[in-house]
């Protein structure tokens, strides 16, 4: 993220000499350069949270106290302000002084952490996380990243995606970049380099022992941060494309400040009291996790009320699974989706919240097949462990636990039951649960012990965890913390091959 990155051009591997000819003092801690992920800035305050991500090359300032900048601009930061999320800085070209979001700038130096190809994860999680991002659809052979290694004798690890010549399937190879006494680095003793930059430049021209030649840095999946203030002026939101409609209102693709793609949920007048709607928004605003759809703001002073959330490019998981892209998703990706959903639900579980409507229609899919839990606004914090629904309230029969159907009582364990049904939707690529059965038949047969049979091609270990979610006694059902751990390490948990699951229906 140094001066090698120019406006309007794609990132490339810089030559070693280019890294040395920096236009600004390398290593100066007061000089920073904007990273490729740009930001949308909210009203000025060093206490406020960090903002969401607009497209590259878009000026960032929203309030009068913010500095507008784009990728490649140089800023001088006031060291005294670096204890907060928002820093005070001076734009070195325009002379403007104001606030900048700290998570979208980095030191203008030659450190590995400042580069586009660096994956910032803990060393113990590096192998698994690198394989997840490199195996995402859209990445080609030669896509690579560099990450930390738990072995202190190793400078870093180079991970690269390649095509297995025997099977034709994509795979990931990992190479330890070992240190030399003179500061150099190598992964093969036959060829040594002065720096990691020189090594990457060489292997971008020749495979020379790697599984494939390096081509492009792996795109990053960036977290979305919300605003500190919940209320936003309606004029800041422009509705563009209607995405859908529910019992409480409509869902739109919109622009925030004419720059950032967001999703907007509107409230139909008369369908819910504004205070109830705002209560939903406040709950969502308090729940902050990387696998929950992030609430950004609300516009509540006039009707229709807006709830503004982050935009997920591939929409609802249910619809995605039925489309061509979803049909091509392999079982390994499904497992990672299940792990991400369980991760988000484990957070709600730890916060003592219930979702009450967990199903594929309420899971959203991002650009890189990352998934997040949505529509948990009807959840309520549990004072006594159980939330009682009104008798007149509507909820999806085929996803609802028997104790909730019988007594209209919901708990985290009823969410676990729903998760088991969601797993059925996932493995069958969006089929309706309990095929051939009406809601009345489901209501009659579930208390008698009926459970959906194992789908064709579904691995035994996957189906076994589904049935554990459907145990009669809620206390015997697994926790979401366990479910996340199970799917996060599925191959080890089940010790079985699951290639046939790609054809499961």
N, C-alpha and C positions, 0 to 999 in steps of 0.2 A: 504494500500500500504506500509505496514511496513515489518518487518522481518518475519512475518508469511507467506509471500508469497515466495515460493521456486522455483528455476529454474526448468522448465520442468514439473511442477505439476499444476493441476487445483486449482483455488482459492477455499477455503472452509471457513466455519465459525470458527475462532480461539477460543479456549477455553480461558476463562478470564485469566488464569495463564500464557498462552502463550504470551498474550499481555504485561504482566508485565516483562517477562524475555527477554527484548530487548537487542540485542548485542551492541547497541550504545546509547548514552545519549538521553533519550526521551525528546522531547521539545526543544532540542538545535537548534536554528534557523539557524545555519551554516551547519547542517547536513541534507542532502536530500537523498531520495531514489527514484529511477526511477519508474514511474507509469507503469501500464501494457501496455499502448499505446506507442509504440516505434516510433522513428522519423528517417527521412532521412535528413541529414544536408547538407546545401549548403555552398558555399565559406564563409570563416570566416569574420564576421563583426557584431559588436553589433547592427548595424542599420538594418540588414536584417530581412525579415519576417520569421515567424516560418514555419517549414517544414511539409510535408505530413507524413502519418503513414505507416511504414513497418510492417511486421508480428512480433509477439512477439519473444523474445529471439534472436534478430538479432542485431549485433553491429551497432552502429549508425554513426560513423565518416565517413565523405567523404573527407573533406579537411584536410590538414596537421595541421591546427589550432584547429580542433575539437577533443573532447575526445570521444573515443569509449566506450560505456557502454550498458548493458542489464538490464532487470528488476531485481531488487534486489540489484544492486550495490549501494554503498554508496559514496557520493561526498560531498566535503566541498566547499561551495560557498563563493566567495569574496563579502561581503555586498555592497561594492562600485559599483559593476557591476549590481545590481539588479534593476536599473532604466531603463534598456534596455530589449528587448525581449530575447536577448542572454546573458547568464551569464558566467563569468569566474569562473571555478571550478577546484578543484584538486581531482583526483580519489584516494580514500583512500587505494586501494589495489595495483594499479600499480604505483601511484605517478605521473601519467601524468597530466599536466595542460593544459587547453584550454577552448574552448567555448562549452556550452551546451544549448539546447533550453529550455526556462523557462517553457513552457506549458506542458512538459512531465516529470517534477520532482515535488516532494512535500516534505514537511517537514517530517522527520522521527519521528513522534509523534503519540499519541493515539487519535488525533482529529477525529471527525466523518467525516469531509470533506476529510480525507486522505484515506478512505476505499473504497473498490471496490463497495460496495452496496450503496454508497452515490450518490444521484442525485442532481447535482448542478444547481438548477433553483430558480428563485424568488419565494417567498412564495405564492404570489398571483396566480402564474401559476402552482404551484406544483401539484394540484390534476389532472388538465387536462394533463399536460406533463407526469406525472407518469402513467396515464392510457394509454396514447399513446404508451409508450415504453414497458409497461408490456403486452399489448395486441398484440404485434407484433408476427407474426408466428414464431414458433420455441421455444417460451417460454412455459414452462410446469407449471402445478399447483404447487404452492409453491415458484415460482420465486418472489423475493421481492426486495425492495429498501427502503432507508430511506431518508427523505427530510425535508426541513425547514417547519415551520408552522407560519402563520401570528399571531397566538395567542401566546403572549409572555409568558404566563404561561405554555406553552407546550414545552418540550425539543425538540421534533421532531415528525414526522409522519412516521409510518410504513405502507407501501402500499404493498399488496401481491395479486398475481393472484391466483384464485381458480376456481374450476368447480362448477357451480350452480347445485345442486342436482335435482332441479325441472325441469329445462329446458335442462340441460346437456351442456349449453354454458359456455364459460369462462367469468369470471367477475373479478373485482378488489375491494378489501376491504381496507379501510383506518382506521388506529388506531392511536389515539393521544397518544404519550408517555409523560405522565404528570410528572412534577418535584415534588420531595419531599424536605422538608426543609433541610434534611441532605445530599442532593445532589443525592439521589437515583432517580429511575425512575420506572414507572409502567403504564399499560393501564387498568388493572383491580385491584381494591383494594385488591382482594384476594391474589395476588402474587406480591411482590415488589422485586426490584433488585438494586444493588449498582451502576451499570453502564448499558449503552445501550448494551455493548458487552455481559454482562451476560444475559440480556433479550433475545437477539438474539440467544445466544447459547442454552438457555432453550427451546425456541420455535422452534428451529431446531430439537429438539428431541421429543417434544410433541406439538400437536396443542393447547391443554389446553385452549380452549375458542376462539382461532383464527378460521377463516374459513378453514384453512388447515395448516399443518406443513410447516415451512420454509425449502426450499430445496437449491436453488442457488441464488446468487446475480444476478440482472438483467443486461444483457450485455449493454454496453454503445454504443451509436452512437456518434462517435467522429467527430468533424469538421476537414476539410482539409485546411491547410494553404499553400499558394504558396511561391515561391522564390522571392527575391527582383530582382535578375538578370534574364532577360527573356531568354537570350541566354545560351545554354548548349552544351557541346561537344557531338557529335554524338556517340562517343564510350561509353558514359554512358547509352545508350538506346539499349536494345536487343529486337527485334521484335520476337514474339513467335507464336501467333495464329491470323490469319486473321479473323476479325469479320464481315466485310462488305465492300461495295464499293459504292461510290457516284459519282456525276458528277465532283467533284473537286479532288477526290483521294480515298485512301483506309483507313480503320480503323483497327487497330491491337491491340490485347492485348500484352503488352510488360512488360519488367522488367527495372526498373530504378536502376542503380548501382547494377544489379543482385540481388536486394533485394525486391524492392517495385513494386507491380502490378500497372501498369498505362495503359491508353489508348493512342494510338498514331494515329493521323490523318496525312496522307501523301498527298502531293500535286503532282498531275500528271503533268509532264513537258508539258508546252504549254497550259494548261487549264486556268491558271490564272497567271498574272505577279507576281513575287516574292514580289514586294513591296505591291501589293494588299493583298497578303496572310499575309504578316507581319502586315499590317494595321488591318486585322481581329484579329490577335494574340494580338496586342497591346490593342485593344478594350476589348477583353476578359480578359486581364491581369489587366485592370483598374476596371473591374466589379467584386466586391468581396461581395458575400452574401452566406449564408449557403444553400440556395436553388437554386444556380446557379452552374453548373459543373465547377470546379476550373481548370483554366489553370496553369500548373506548369512550363513549359519551352517550348522553341522552338529550333530547330537545323536548321539554315537557311544559313549556309555558303556554303553548297553543296546541290545538288538535289539528291533525292527528299527531299523537306523541311518537317520537322517533327513539328507537334504541339502536345505537351505532356500534357495530362489532367489526372485528377483523374479517377480511374477505378470504374465503377458502376457494381456490380456483376451480376445483373439480366438484363442488357441490356436495349433496348428500351421498353418503356411502351407498345407500340402497339404490339410488339412480346410477351411481358410478359402476356398481357391480353388474348392472344389466347392459351397459354400453360396451363397445368394442374394447376400449382400454381396460375396463374392469374384467372382461372375459379373458384377457391375456395375462392378468395378474397371476403369478405363480403362488403356490401354497406357502413358500417361504415368506413372501410379502404379506400374505394373509396372517401368518403367525405374528409378524412384526406389527401389523395393524391391531391384532388382538392384544398384544403386549402394551401398545400405546393407549388403547382404550382402558385397559385395566389400570394403567399407570394414572390416568386422569381420575378414574373412579376411586382408586386407592387414596388419592388426595381428598376427595369428597368424604370418603369413609373416615379418614383421620380427623377431618373437620366436623364430623358428626352431622353431615348433610345427607339427604336422600335426593335422588334424581326423579324417580317416580315414572319416568317415561323413557327408559333406556332401550333403544332399538336402532337399527341401521339408518332409519330415516332421520334420526337426531344425532348422527355422527357425520362430521364434515371432512372432506378430503382436500388436501392442499395440492400444490403444483407438483410436488415430488412424492406423492402418495403417502405423505404424512397425514395422520388423522387426529382429530380432536373431538372431544365431547361437547355437544351443543345443547341448547334448550333445557338447561337445568335450572331455569329461573323459577320454576314452580317448587323447587326444593325448599324445605324449611329446616332451620336448625332444630335439632331434636332435644327437647328438654328432658324427655323421659324415654328416649330411644325409639319411639314410634310416632308417626304422623297419621292422624285420622283424617281421611278424605270425606268430603260431604257425600251423602247418598246420591245427590243429583249430579255429582261430578262425573265426567266421562274419562275413561281410560281404556287403553287397548287390551282387550280380553286375552288375546293369544300371547301377550308378553308379560302378563301380570301373574304374580305368585298366588297360589291358592288361598293363603291367609289374607291376602289383600282383596281377593275376589269375594271371599266369604264374609269377612268382617270389616272391609273397607279400611284396613290398617296397613300402613306401609312402613318399612324399615330398610336399613342398609341391606339386610339379607333378602328382601324382596327385589332390590336392585340386582343382587347376585343372580337370582332366578332369571330376571330379564336378560342379564348378560349371557346366560346359557342359551337363551333363544336367539340372541344376537349372533352367537357363534354359529348357530344353524343357518342364519341368513348369510353369514360370511362364507361358509364352506359350500353352500349351494348357490352362491353368486346371486343372492337376492330373491330366492323363492319364498313364497308366503309360508309361514310356519303352520304346522298341522295341516298339510295338504289334503284337500278333499273333505275337511271337517268344518262345520259351521261354528260360530261362536257358542251357540247353545250346546252343541255336542262337546266342545272343549270344556265348557262349564260343568257338564255332566260327567265326563270321563276322567278329568284330572284328579278329582278327589278319590276316584276309585283306583288310582295308581297308574293310569295310562301315561306313558312318556313317548315322545317321538322316537321312531327307530333310527338306527345309525344310517346316515345318508350313504349312497353308493360311492365308494372310493374314499370315504372319510377314514383317516387313520384311527386305530383303536384308542391311542392315548388322547387324541383330540375329543373323541366321543365320550370317553370316560370322564373327562373334566366337565363336559356338558351335563352328564347325568349327575355329577356331584353338585352342580348348581341347582338341580331340580330335586334335591332331597326333600322329603316331607317336612322334617323338622328344620326350621330356619337356622337354629344354632349349629347344626351339623354341616351347613353349607360352607364352602371355603370363603376366606376373606379376600378382598380385592388385592391386598398386599401379596397374598400367596399366589393369586391368579397372575399378577404381574410378573412375579418371580418365575412361575411355571412357564409362561409363554416367552419370557425374555431369554430363557435357556431351554427351549422346547426340545431340541435334539437330545440334550443330556437328560431332561426330565422323563422322556418317553423311551429313549434308546431304541428307536425304530426308524426305518426308512419311510419316506412319505412322498415319493415321486408320483404315485398314482393319484394323490389328492388333487393334482392339477387338473384332473379330468372329473373331479367330483361334481355331482349335480344334485 
